[in-house]
Amino acid sequence: MKLALKEAFKPAQLCRCIAKIDHVQCEYYTTYRNYYYLMRLKLILLIAFNLLFGLHTISAQKNNYNAVSINFDKIIQTAKPTSFWWWLNSLADKESITRDLEAFKAKGMGGVTLICSSNWGASNITVRGPEFLSPAWRELFKHTINEAARLNLEVGVNFCASGWTMGGPWITPEMNGRWFVQSETKVQGPLKFTGKLAMPDPRDGYKPPYQLMVKISMQWPKEKMDYRDNAIVAFRDISSKMDSTRLKLLDAKSNRKDGWCFILPKDLMESTLTPLKSIKSDNPIPVAEVIDLTTKLKPDGSLVWDVPAGEWTIVRTGHVATGAPLTCVLPEMTKGALAVDWLNAQSVDTMFKYMGDILIADAGKKHVGKTLKYFHTDSFEDGYPNWTDKLLKKFRTYRGYDPTPYLPVFTVE
């Protein structure tokens, strides 16, 4: 044991001493006195271990703190913080831009995200700067990029026609976010059906409460919803219906629940992950017996079809604009300004044509990618789109099969 005590100078050596005591304890456990002295010695060594280890830790922490303190002002540019930089009512001039950017630099910031919007705070303040994207506004933007380059600050720009949610007056209804909608028409065969199919209700399956931009778009009149057809299928009527338990899962599985922006994640996602299990009373329709009538539909919504014998349901599936507008948009950008269809490449390309290309050109080649670093889109408040015109085509490409025969699953009834 003297050898063990002699080695007890460092935490690692103390650990070895304690281990030796535990080994000796096994050999001398037969007498109470030996065991008592061994336990006292073990306690003393444990206290010594904790004291030495604590001193080592404090020393290491002090060294780390000193290193951070010395190198804090040497943090690389990409690790520095950035901030939203609001131009409320476009109220800016070259002097205030330079003043702000120099203040950001002096505080150790690495850049800013420029957001030009209406004055969403005090509504009684009406004073404002140049119109968004006007020649005067673009001169201020060029000055911003040049000054940021001088100060080695990066700049991002909110990618919206002022306010937020990506979009602008150049986004027409067909490029607005989309909801899928459906209608049913019952026919009795055999007969030659000639007539117009029922037009889907633009609010079909989308239940209240509606919030934020959804609430606004739900107030659109039907004639403004820009309805477009995707597929027409027919199937022979069956006696069985989906039971209430599985029917409750359908709102989430058909992606209709997002219309309520305050829904809890568990209420939205758990239903989508719950399998729709078959039960004995089910009378499923074979996919091969679902008839695709899409090519028979005329532009005016009429259909000509030789209906086989029996009772049939024709399901018309299409999509409408969500009608989601922009938020806190400047007056000059309010005329028909809509949010983009995120799933539509043409819609996103249009944003770049009417806004992105302008900002890139004004920044100049020497600053793009160096000072003008990114475009930013903020706050997904645009009607929670769940469809796009080419969805079925893309589905076939990426998933390897045609979803068209399965569309009746999503009908409300």
C-alpha positions, 0 to 999 in steps of 0.5 A: 500500500505504501507503493500505491500512496507514493504514486498518488500524485495525478488523477490517473495515478489516483485511479490506479491506487483506488483500484489497488485498494479494491483489490486488497479489500478482497484479500483482507475482508476477513477482519473488521479493522483491516476493512475499516482502515482500507475504507478510510484510505479509499475515501481520502484518495477519492477526495484527493482525486476530486480536488486534483481533477477539479484543479485540472478542469479549472485550468483547462477552462481558463485556458479555453476562455483565454483562447476564445477571448484572444481570438473572438475578434478574428472570427471568420466572415461566414460565422458572423451574425446577420440581421433582417434590415427592414425598409418600411415603406421603402423609406431609405436614402443613400445617407441612411443606408451608409449609416446603417451599414457602417453601424452593422460593421462596427458591431461585428456583424457579417451582413444583412437581409434586406426586406422591403415592405409596407409599414406593418407597425404603426399604420398611421405613418404614411410617409414613404420612399420610392416605389419598389423596383422603380429607377429611384429604388434601384439606385438605392439598391445599387448603392447598398451593394456598393457600400456593403462591398466596401465594408465587406458585408454580405447582402441577401434580399427578400425575394418578394414584390415587397412584404413576404411570401414569394410572389408578385403582380407578375404571378397570374392565377395559373401560376398561383399555388394550387389545391386539388378538388373533385366532383362526382357524377352518377350515371346508370348504364347502359346508355350513351352519356352526353353532358357536362360533368359537375364542376368541383366546389373550390372549397371541396373537402377543405374544412374551417377554421381557416387562418391567415392567407387561407382565410382570405383565399377561401373568400374568393368567388368561384369564377376567380378560382381558375379551375383546371382539369387533370383527370376523369375516371369512372368506376362501378358503384359498390355497396361498401363504404369507408368506415368512420375510423378510416374516414377520419384519417382521410383529411390528413392523408389527402393533405387537406388539413393544412388549411388550418395553420395552427394545427398541432404537428401530431394531429397533422402527421400521425394520421398520415402515418397510420395505415388504412387497414382492410376489413372483412366487409370491404369490397375493393374495386380492382384497379384494372376496372377503373376506366380513364375517361380523361381523353374524352373530356371536352374543353367546356367540361362535357363528356361523351361516353358509352356507359356499360350496364350498371351503376357508375360514378364518374370522378372529375379531378382538377385544381384551383388557385389557392388565391393566396396573396402577399403580406404587407405588400406596398401599394404599387405591388397590390394589383393582382399580386399572388404567391407562387406555385412552389411546385411549378418551375414556370412560376418560380422562373417567372419570379426570377425573370421579373425580380431576380434578374433585375436585382442580379443585373443591378448588383453587377457581375463583380458583386454577385456571389460575393456581396449579393449572396442569396435571395430569401423567402420568409413565412410560408403563409400562402394557402398551403398548396398541395397540387400543381398542374403537372403533378400526375405526370411527375408522379409517373416519372418519379414513382414508376406507376400511374396514380390516376386510377387511385384518385377516387380514394380522395373523394370526400364522400 
